[in-house]
Amino acid sequence: MTKANQAAFEVGQLTERMFHGYFARCAAIEVASNPEARKLVPRTLPGQLVPVGYITRKDGTQLGFHFPLYLDQARDNAEFAKVWLVGSLLAVGDALKPYRYFDHAPELEMIYHLRNGVAHGNVFKLTNDGLDRLKKYPAHNKLAWGRPKTKTTEYEIVGALHGQPVLFEFMGAGDVLDLLFSVSAYLSRMAHGCPLRP
């Protein structure tokens, strides 16, 4: 089936995968947090002191790791909660860049500024270029689909945020997921030539 905008379709699909991937990550952490997860640890093989997991390199060789140790870290590492969201914002922002953020819808512009913030130490860096961009293209989720309709879940990026942390001070994990869902829905409508706003 031909799309009205194939690029919007592809970026929308990536955004949707990032959205769903966070839930998969949460499910995996929940399982890792269960004491019964220890029963899933591989057995200690001959010649090893502990159960070992493996990650395959490009050349086919494997990198071993202390499986129970990292199972515990998966459950107890606060930074781990940020990793997927940071990666998602970077991936979606980078995918939007070649298309100049399409029509600069406010939710797409939010991705632009959030992506730049997490890429620069998780802090908003609203320099003159960023402030000029905000004047031309507002960045907010007030029109976005898929978010709860309350004032506490409305976000707008403004110059006063310069120097402020992005995750998890400005937005929480669920707020970023709401935005990813909204961006995916918006790009899907654009891809299929549907009206972009209800």
RAVEN-V980736 format. One record per residue. N is the residue number from 0. RES is the residue in one letter. PSI is psi as a letter, one per 20 degrees, with the letter a starting at -180 (* if undefined). OMEGA is omega in whole degrees, 0 to 359 (999 if undefined). D_LAST is the distance of its C-alpha to the last C-alpha in Angstrom with 2 decimals. Layout:
N|RES|PSI|OMEGA|D_LAST, N|RES|PSI|OMEGA|D_LAST
This chain:
0|M|p|180|23.95, 1|T|p|179|23.18, 2|K|q|176|20.08, 3|A|h|179|18.53, 4|N|n|184|19.06, 5|Q|h|180|21.65, 6|A|g|178|21.96, 7|A|h|178|18.34, 8|F|g|183|18.91, 9|E|g|179|22.16, 10|V|h|177|21.07, 11|G|g|178|18.11, 12|Q|g|176|20.77, 13|L|g|180|23.10, 14|T|g|178|20.62, 15|E|h|178|20.07, 16|R|h|178|23.88, 17|M|g|178|24.37, 18|F|g|181|22.06, 19|H|h|180|24.00, 20|G|h|179|27.26, 21|Y|h|178|27.25, 22|F|h|176|27.25, 23|A|g|177|30.11, 24|R|g|179|31.91, 25|C|g|179|31.58, 26|A|g|180|32.93, 27|A|g|179|35.81, 28|I|h|178|36.71, 29|E|g|178|36.71, 30|V|g|180|39.12, 31|A|h|182|41.21, 32|S|i|181|41.50, 33|N|p|178|43.05, 34|P|h|178|46.88, 35|E|i|180|46.97, 36|A|h|179|45.45, 37|R|h|179|49.00, 38|K|i|181|49.96, 39|L|i|180|47.75, 40|V|p|179|49.58, 41|P|q|180|51.58, 42|R|q|177|55.32, 43|T|p|183|57.58, 44|L|q|176|59.04, 45|P|p|180|62.68, 46|G|i|179|63.26, 47|Q|q|177|60.27, 48|L|h|183|60.57, 49|V|r|172|57.07, 50|P|p|185|54.30, 51|V|p|170|52.65, 52|G|r|184|49.22, 53|Y|q|173|48.74, 54|I|p|184|46.30, 55|T|p|175|47.02, 56|R|r|179|47.48, 57|K|h|182|46.75, 58|D|j|178|50.44, 59|G|i|176|50.42, 60|T|r|185|52.41, 61|Q|q|175|51.12, 62|L|p|181|50.68, 63|G|q|176|51.74, 64|F|q|180|50.51, 65|H|n|189|51.72, 66|F|g|182|49.32, 67|P|h|179|49.89, 68|L|g|182|49.75, 69|Y|h|171|46.33, 70|L|g|177|45.06, 71|D|g|181|46.01, 72|Q|h|179|44.40, 73|A|h|183|41.07, 74|R|h|189|40.98, 75|D|j|186|42.38, 76|N|o|182|40.91, 77|A|h|180|38.41, 78|E|h|181|37.60, 79|F|h|179|36.60, 80|A|h|181|33.40, 81|K|h|191|32.35, 82|V|g|182|33.34, 83|W|g|181|30.43, 84|L|g|177|27.83, 85|V|g|179|29.77, 86|G|h|179|30.10, 87|S|g|180|26.41, 88|L|h|177|25.48, 89|L|g|183|28.29, 90|A|g|182|27.39, 91|V|g|178|23.69, 92|G|g|179|24.58, 93|D|h|178|27.39, 94|A|h|179|25.32, 95|L|h|187|22.81, 96|K|g|181|25.78, 97|P|h|181|27.03, 98|Y|j|178|23.70, 99|R|k|178|23.74, 100|Y|k|176|20.55, 101|F|d|184|18.72, 102|D|j|179|16.59, 103|H|k|175|17.49, 104|A|q|184|14.07, 105|P|h|179|15.14, 106|E|h|175|14.97, 107|L|h|177|17.03, 108|E|h|174|19.37, 109|M|g|178|19.84, 110|I|g|180|21.16, 111|Y|g|185|23.47, 112|H|h|177|25.05, 113|L|g|179|25.25, 114|R|g|180|26.82, 115|N|h|179|29.32, 116|G|g|181|30.16, 117|V|h|178|30.97, 118|A|i|181|32.88, 119|H|l|174|35.01, 120|G|k|180|36.38, 121|N|k|181|33.23, 122|V|p|176|33.33, 123|F|p|176|31.04, 124|K|n|183|32.94, 125|L|n|178|31.30, 126|T|a|181|33.92, 127|N|g|179|33.82, 128|D|g|180|31.75, 129|G|h|179|29.15, 130|L|h|177|29.14, 131|D|g|179|28.86, 132|R|g|179|25.89, 133|L|h|178|24.17, 134|K|h|182|24.89, 135|K|h|184|23.33, 136|Y|n|178|20.42, 137|P|q|181|19.36, 138|A|o|179|19.02, 139|H|r|179|17.05, 140|N|j|184|14.56, 141|K|h|180|13.12, 142|L|i|188|9.54, 143|A|q|176|10.25, 144|W|r|170|9.21, 145|G|j|176|12.28, 146|R|q|175|14.27, 147|P|q|184|15.95, 148|K|m|175|14.84, 149|T|q|179|18.26, 150|K|h|182|19.90, 151|T|i|178|22.17, 152|T|j|173|19.53, 153|E|p|180|18.08, 154|Y|p|175|19.89, 155|E|p|179|20.59, 156|I|p|182|23.28, 157|V|r|183|25.77, 158|G|h|181|29.33, 159|A|i|179|30.91, 160|L|i|181|30.00, 161|H|p|179|32.61, 162|G|i|181|35.10, 163|Q|q|177|33.14, 164|P|q|180|32.65, 165|V|f|179|29.30, 166|L|p|356|29.74, 167|F|k|179|30.26, 168|E|g|180|30.63, 169|F|g|180|27.38, 170|M|q|174|25.21, 171|G|r|181|26.30, 172|A|g|181|25.99, 173|G|h|178|23.16, 174|D|g|177|21.17, 175|V|g|178|21.74, 176|L|g|175|20.72, 177|D|g|180|17.39, 178|L|g|178|16.92, 179|L|g|178|18.17, 180|F|g|181|15.84, 181|S|g|179|12.79, 182|V|g|178|14.46, 183|S|g|180|15.25, 184|A|g|181|11.78, 185|Y|g|181|10.64, 186|L|h|176|13.86, 187|S|g|178|13.65, 188|R|g|178|10.59, 189|M|g|182|12.63, 190|A|h|183|15.69, 191|H|j|178|14.67, 192|G|k|180|13.36, 193|C|r|174|9.84, 194|P|p|186|7.03, 195|L|h|178|6.84, 196|R|q|179|3.80, 197|P|*|999|0.00
